[in-house]
Amino acid sequence: MFRIAHHGTVAAIVAAFTTTAFAQTVDADRVGAIRLTYVASHSKAGKAALAQLEELRRKKSIEVQSKGAELQKQEAQLKQQSAAMSPRAVADLQRAFEKSRVDFDRFQQDAQAEVEAMRTKFDTEFQARVAPIVDAVSKEKGLHFVFGIEQAAIVWWSPAVDISDEVVKRLDASK
């Protein structure tokens, strides 16, 4: 199973690669790299999931904008009507507006949480689907390490060690 290394761990490994003793004992061809965002954006499964995520984001954005417009209308009505109303009626209208504002804030937070939950689900499912492919490619190539380029604090890397394209091809071929 592949896991995303923490920056500190990666920095220690990268530092170890720069030491002469370690460099003499490790074959540079035994290290691979992968760009998971590339795999997600170029594979059929990733494209489909990203399209679903973007559609949900778009839908929620429209809903939030609509509710925001309703809240603005309610606020404008409150300002217009308050001059001709009794203090008690103004207070009641103000309470109703505050409740609507709180409901809007909650709706916004729920929309963000729903999008984030879908993104997390996609990430989890995608990594579970990609992990065995990365494992197989790594074993076939005799790799000791495969770094996630986006997650690691890597300053330079050779595209020759990038296995992303091969993972995309195999992911698209799998079901």
C-alpha positions, 0 to 999 in steps of 0.5 A: 500500500502506498501512503503519502509521506510527511514532509519531515520524512521526505526531507530526511530521505532526500537529505540521505540521498545527498550523502556520499555513503548512501548515494554509493549504495542506492541505485538511482534507478530504484526511485520512482515518482508519481504525480497523483493530480496528473493521474487524477486529471488524465485517467478516465476514472479521475476525470469522471470523478472530478467532473462530478465534484465540479458539478456538485460545486457548481450546483452548491454555488448556485444554491448559495447565491440564490439564498444570498439574494433572498437574504439581501431582499429580506434585508432591503425590505427590513430597511424600507419597512422599518420606518413605518412600523411600530418598534415591536414589529421592527424587532420581530422583523429584525429577529426573523432576518437574523434567523434567516441570516443564521440559516444562510450561514448554516446552509453555506457551511453545509454546502461546503461540507458536502463538497469537501465530503465528496472530495474526501470520498473521491481521494480515498476511493481513488487512492485505494484504486491507484495503490495496487497499480503503483505497487505493481508498476513499482515491483516491475521496475524494481523500485525501492521508493515512489515519491508523490511529487505534489506531497513531497518537498522535492526540489528537483527530480528527473522526469525519467523516474515518473511513473504517472503515465504508466499508472494512468494507462493501467488505471484506464485499462482496469475496471 
